[in-house]
Amino acid sequence: MTKTLLVLGSANADLVVEVGRRPAGGETVLGGDTVVLPGGKGANTAVAAARVGASVALVGAVGNDGYGSLLRESLESSGVDSSLVRTSERPTGIAYITVTPDGENSIVVSPGANADVSPSDVDALSFDGVSVLTCSLEVPLETVIHAIDVAADAGVRTVLNLSPVAELPAETFKQLDTLIVNEHEAAQLVSDWRHLLRLGPKTAIVTLGSRGVAVVLPAGVEEVPSIEVDEVVDTTGAGDAFAGAFSARLAEGDRVVVAAEYAVKVAALSVTKAGAQPSYPTAAEVSSLAAG
């Protein structure tokens, strides 16, 4: 079955522990019980898109282990086509996440099987009927660069969530329809958000956490404020929620700003529940929010 949105990126098991505060160097801090949840920037993005109605497939890799089974189950139960997620001999990637009482998190990622996602996986894809390719990192950079090149040549709109920041060829930036970074990542690339388009993408989005996002267009910067939520429980995966919902609306033909306005609502709702994928809202929940 043809999918209008392809997401290329990582699939990880998130091992989450709540802590009163993060430990300093050489210090041990006791935390709560470990919770195992499905995550990874690619899988999160795909699930967020599927939850709001996108026809989406994930291109990635997991290990032949319990964590891999957890991820496949989460993808499929959310409506993501997992047939392009192959099984690697390496273990499934793991993200070790600490969450403080204010909902903020710090993360260490062990890539595992994600390191096996290769350019040959891209060459095996068909882009017939695909409207948007969205890539995230945590998989080999050469694979991401190749995917953007192939998709752009096929006339597919390309979105890159450049997190963590990596050095890209100038030609890759020029092939991007939309570059997504947070404000810290943007500062690593340019001194002023407005200069992001000088790198080559047609548009850029800077995510600003609870403040919403800034959409950088050739005509200038348009800020899209977030919505207020009653309680922030866990910010894990909020940026991926935005990227997935944004890509879903882009694949439906929305303009960049309109897609961003929808996606900030999805990201805001995601922080009101624990975990990444389990926290992502459905299209009906987003509609209820708008109606309220």
C-alpha positions, -999 to +999 in steps of 0.1 A: +000+000+000+014+034-010+021+058+019+021+095+014+046+101+042+079+083+047+098+088+079+135+077+080+151+076+115+157+058+147+136+034+168+147+031+204+134+017+236+132+045+262+143+036+297+129+064+318+136+071+355+122+100+375+148+118+397+146+146+421+176+163+404+202+153+379+235+140+394+267+160+392+299+144+380+309+115+402+276+117+421+249+090+425+213+100+428+185+076+436+155+076+413+121+060+409+113+027+392+125+024+356+097+025+330+103+010+295+085+029+267+088+029+229+107+058+215+134+070+191+132+102+170+121+084+138+096+061+154+082+090+175+078+111+144+060+084+125+037+075+154+028+112+160+020+115+123-001+083+123-021+094+154-033+125+136-043+105+105-013+104+082-007+074+059+029+068+071+057+042+070+089+041+090+123+033+074+146+020+102+160-010+120+155-028+154+171-058+170+158-093+173+149-088+210+122-078+233+127-041+228+124-046+190+091-064+196+079-035+218+087-010+191+070-029+163+039-034+184+037+004+192+042+013+156+016-011+142-010-003+169-006+034+161-012+028+124+024+030+112+035+007+084+065-012+099+072-033+068+103-011+060+117-016+095+142-044+092+157-067+119+194-062+126+218-085+143+227-056+166+205-049+197+177-025+195+187+011+202+182+024+238+177+059+252+185+063+289+163+092+301+161+110+334+131+132+341+131+159+368+099+171+387+095+200+363+091+176+334+125+184+318+146+155+306+182+146+298+190+117+274+219+094+265+213+073+233+229+040+225+222+036+187+225-002+184+205-014+153+199+022+142+236+023+131+227-004+105+202+018+086+221+022+053+219+039+019+210+005+004+178+007+025+170+040+007+178+025-027+152-003-020+124+023-015+098+033-040+088+070-039+057+065-061+028+082-044+050+097-016+044+134-009+068+140+020+100+124+033+109+134+068+143+125+082+158+126+117+192+117+129+203+090+154+209+070+122+240+073+100+244+107+085+254+093+050+220+075+049+201+107+057+220+127+031+214+099+005+177+098+013+172+135+009+191+134-024+170+106-038+137+120-026+144+155-039+153+140-073+119+121-072+100+154-066+092+145-030+091+173-004+118+169+022+118+177+059+149+173+082+148+175+119+185+183+124+188+170+160+215+166+171+232+191+148+255+175+123+276+189+094+257+186+061+269+192+026+257+226+012+238+207-015+218+187+010+206+219+027+195+233-007+174+202-013+154+207+019+119+220+018+119+225+056+146+224+082+135+219+118+158+228+147+153+239+183+166+273+194+199+258+208+205+239+176+197+270+155+224+289+175+249+263+165+242+269+128+237+306+126+238+338+147+203+348+137+173+327+129+166+347+098+199+335+084+188+299+084+176+302+049+210+312+038+220+276+044+197+266+015+164+253+028+132+268+014+118+273+049+130+267+084+112+261+118+128+269+151+110+252+180+109+272+212+095+248+237+065+263+256+067+295+236+058+277+204+078+280+171+093+305+148+086+299+111+114+313+089+101+322+054+117+342+026+094+371+035+104+370+072+098+353+105+063+344+116+060+333+153+034+306+161+026+306+198+019+274+217-011+268+238-013+267+276-017+233+293-027+226+329+003+206+338+036+197+322+043+160+330+071+150+306+086+169+277+102+137+262+095+135+225+076+168+223+099+180+194+092+147+176+055+152+181+058+185+164+078+171+135+054+142+130+022+163+131+038+190+109+049+164+083+014+149+084-003+182+076+024+190+050+016+157+032-021+167+032-011+199+013-012+225+041+010+255+039+040+256+062+026+281+087-008+263+088+009+230+094+030+245+121-001+259+138-016+225+140+017+208+151+023+231+181-011+220+195+000+183+191+033+190+208+016+209+237-008+181+243+021+155+243+038+171+274+007+165+295+013+127+296+043+106+305+066+091+278+069+099+241+048+077+218+021+069+245+016+107+250+008+116+214-028+128+208-052+116+182-067+139+156-100+138+176-082+150+207-066+179+187-100+188+173-116+188+208-089+212+219-096+235+190-133+233+197-127+242+234 
